[in-house]
Amino acid sequence: MSEINARLAQKITLYATPIYIDALPKAVPEAIMSRQDPGPVETRYMDGSRAGDFNFSYYAKSKTRLTANNQLDAIVAALDLVTLSAITGVTAVSIEVTTNPFFEGETDKHEYVYTVSFTFSYVIS
């Protein structure tokens, strides 16, 4: 996730930094979080190569619905159908959006949380 988050931070202006991992902070009214989602086990081949998918999501929390949703739209534009080759040991990778940004919920402080999901597909030879 750290490589994807670093690429994202270079491509767009984030309304909140850092990108938190696995939990949104309660004390901060505007925040962005990345989280690994459940996914299938990778396929392993006799020649030692592997192929698989890594599912992950971004969450955006804000006092306004539009701010959170717009941030996720920008994340989709920056990552969808991106091909990455800079990650060590991975010969072919791509990122594809699997859901559109959607409303996840509202906190007890009336902050709105939206999320969007991606799949990172890879082949390691």
URWOQUI-V516661 format. One record per residue. N is the residue number from 1. RES is the residue in three letters. BURIAL is 1 if it has 9 or more other ideal C-beta (glycine too) atoms within 8 Angstrom, else 0. Layout:
[[N	RES	BURIAL] [N	RES	BURIAL]]
This chain:
[[1	MET	0] [2	SER	0] [3	GLU	1] [4	ILE	1] [5	ASN	1] [6	ALA	0] [7	ARG	1] [8	LEU	1] [9	ALA	1] [10	GLN	0] [11	LYS	0] [12	ILE	1] [13	THR	0] [14	LEU	1] [15	TYR	0] [16	ALA	0] [17	THR	0] [18	PRO	0] [19	ILE	1] [20	TYR	1] [21	ILE	1] [22	ASP	0] [23	ALA	0] [24	LEU	1] [25	PRO	0] [26	LYS	0] [27	ALA	0] [28	VAL	1] [29	PRO	0] [30	GLU	1] [31	ALA	1] [32	ILE	1] [33	MET	1] [34	SER	1] [35	ARG	1] [36	GLN	0] [37	ASP	0] [38	PRO	0] [39	GLY	0] [40	PRO	0] [41	VAL	0] [42	GLU	0] [43	THR	0] [44	ARG	0] [45	TYR	0] [46	MET	0] [47	ASP	0] [48	GLY	0] [49	SER	1] [50	ARG	1] [51	ALA	1] [52	GLY	1] [53	ASP	1] [54	PHE	1] [55	ASN	1] [56	PHE	1] [57	SER	1] [58	TYR	1] [59	TYR	1] [60	ALA	1] [61	LYS	1] [62	SER	1] [63	LYS	0] [64	THR	0] [65	ARG	1] [66	LEU	0] [67	THR	1] [68	ALA	1] [69	ASN	1] [70	ASN	0] [71	GLN	1] [72	LEU	1] [73	ASP	1] [74	ALA	1] [75	ILE	1] [76	VAL	1] [77	ALA	0] [78	ALA	1] [79	LEU	1] [80	ASP	1] [81	LEU	0] [82	VAL	1] [83	THR	0] [84	LEU	1] [85	SER	0] [86	ALA	0] [87	ILE	0] [88	THR	0] [89	GLY	0] [90	VAL	1] [91	THR	0] [92	ALA	0] [93	VAL	1] [94	SER	1] [95	ILE	1] [96	GLU	1] [97	VAL	1] [98	THR	0] [99	THR	0] [100	ASN	0] [101	PRO	1] [102	PHE	0] [103	PHE	0] [104	GLU	0] [105	GLY	0] [106	GLU	0] [107	THR	1] [108	ASP	0] [109	LYS	0] [110	HIS	0] [111	GLU	1] [112	TYR	1] [113	VAL	1] [114	TYR	1] [115	THR	1] [116	VAL	1] [117	SER	1] [118	PHE	1] [119	THR	1] [120	PHE	1] [121	SER	1] [122	TYR	1] [123	VAL	1] [124	ILE	1] [125	SER	0]]
